[in-house]
């Protein structure tokens, strides 16, 4: 039986800090993987005292790909839901005292089925797990 909170996505599991976002994209040590229509940029760093979650994520869908916010929000909801269901793949592999930052970036100009998005997320998480 999964642990309590295994299938949730709380506020602590989302990247909200501007400094964490900048360290993920501007700092060295970031890696990227793609499984079209998604790209994930991830970085393993030392955990700060104020964070409780071992993994933090963010989702980005460009206005260039979807002009209407309704479609952008749908894609973000699909990605967050797929991650929420499959996060157990990666959370157990993160070493204690470390923080894994991940940014999921949408690359396509069209919408995909939820099952397909979930398959791509789980494939990306498995590949990250192998590299950790």
URSUL-V455351 format. One record per residue. N is the residue number from 1. RES is the residue in one letter. PHI is phi as a letter, one per 20 degrees, with the letter a starting at -180 (* if undefined). PSI is psi in whole degrees, -180 to 180 (NA if undefined). OMEGA is omega as a letter, one per 30 degrees, with the letter a starting at -180 (NA if undefined). Layout:
BEGIN
N & RES & PHI & PSI & OMEGA
N & RES & PHI & PSI & OMEGA
END
This chain:
BEGIN
1 & X & * & 134 & a
2 & X & f & 153 & l
3 & X & f & 160 & l
4 & X & f & 132 & a
5 & X & n & 7 & a
6 & X & f & -31 & a
7 & X & d & 36 & l
8 & X & d & 165 & l
9 & X & c & 91 & a
10 & X & e & 174 & l
11 & X & f & -36 & a
12 & X & f & -20 & a
13 & X & e & 6 & l
14 & X & d & 141 & l
15 & X & f & 116 & l
16 & X & d & -20 & a
17 & X & f & 131 & l
18 & X & f & -36 & a
19 & X & f & -37 & l
20 & X & f & -40 & l
21 & X & f & -43 & l
22 & X & f & -39 & l
23 & X & f & -32 & l
24 & X & f & -44 & a
25 & X & e & -33 & a
26 & X & e & -33 & a
27 & X & f & 158 & l
28 & X & f & 168 & l
29 & X & n & 4 & l
30 & X & e & 147 & l
31 & X & c & 156 & a
32 & X & c & 144 & l
33 & X & c & 152 & l
34 & X & c & 142 & l
35 & X & b & 93 & a
36 & X & g & 130 & g
37 & X & e & 21 & a
38 & X & d & 152 & l
39 & X & c & 138 & l
40 & X & c & 132 & l
41 & X & d & 127 & a
42 & X & c & 156 & a
43 & X & b & 135 & l
44 & X & d & 123 & l
45 & X & c & 172 & a
46 & X & f & 136 & a
47 & X & f & 137 & l
48 & X & e & 159 & a
49 & X & f & -33 & a
50 & X & f & -14 & a
51 & X & e & 139 & l
52 & X & d & -28 & a
53 & X & e & 144 & l
54 & X & e & -23 & a
55 & X & c & 133 & l
56 & X & c & 141 & a
57 & X & c & 164 & l
58 & X & b & 155 & a
59 & X & c & 133 & a
60 & X & c & 127 & l
61 & X & c & 118 & a
62 & X & f & 147 & l
63 & X & f & -20 & l
64 & X & f & -34 & a
65 & X & e & -40 & a
66 & X & c & 113 & a
67 & X & f & -33 & a
68 & X & e & 133 & a
69 & X & f & -29 & a
70 & X & g & -44 & l
71 & X & f & -41 & l
72 & X & f & -44 & l
73 & X & f & -37 & l
74 & X & f & -46 & a
75 & X & f & -43 & l
76 & X & f & -39 & l
77 & X & f & -41 & l
78 & X & f & -44 & a
79 & X & f & -45 & l
80 & X & f & -41 & l
81 & X & f & -43 & l
82 & X & f & -41 & l
83 & X & f & -44 & a
84 & X & g & -41 & a
85 & X & f & -30 & a
86 & X & d & 9 & a
87 & X & f & -20 & l
88 & X & f & -22 & l
89 & X & g & -41 & a
90 & X & d & -32 & a
91 & X & f & -39 & a
92 & X & f & -23 & a
93 & X & e & -19 & a
94 & X & f & 127 & a
95 & X & f & 151 & l
96 & X & f & 144 & a
97 & X & n & 3 & l
98 & X & d & 158 & l
99 & X & c & 126 & l
100 & X & d & 119 & l
101 & X & d & 132 & l
102 & X & c & 138 & l
103 & X & c & 120 & l
104 & X & e & 124 & a
105 & X & d & 128 & a
106 & X & e & 131 & a
107 & X & d & -18 & a
108 & X & e & 161 & l
109 & X & e & -1 & a
110 & X & c & 163 & a
111 & X & e & 151 & l
112 & X & c & 159 & l
113 & X & f & 148 & a
114 & X & f & -39 & l
115 & X & f & -38 & l
116 & X & f & -41 & l
117 & X & f & -42 & a
118 & X & f & -39 & l
119 & X & f & -41 & a
120 & X & f & -40 & l
121 & X & f & -47 & a
122 & X & f & -36 & l
123 & X & f & -43 & l
124 & X & f & -43 & l
125 & X & f & -38 & l
126 & X & f & -41 & l
127 & X & f & -38 & l
128 & X & f & -41 & l
129 & X & g & -41 & l
130 & X & f & -33 & a
131 & X & e & -18 & a
132 & X & f & NA & NA
END
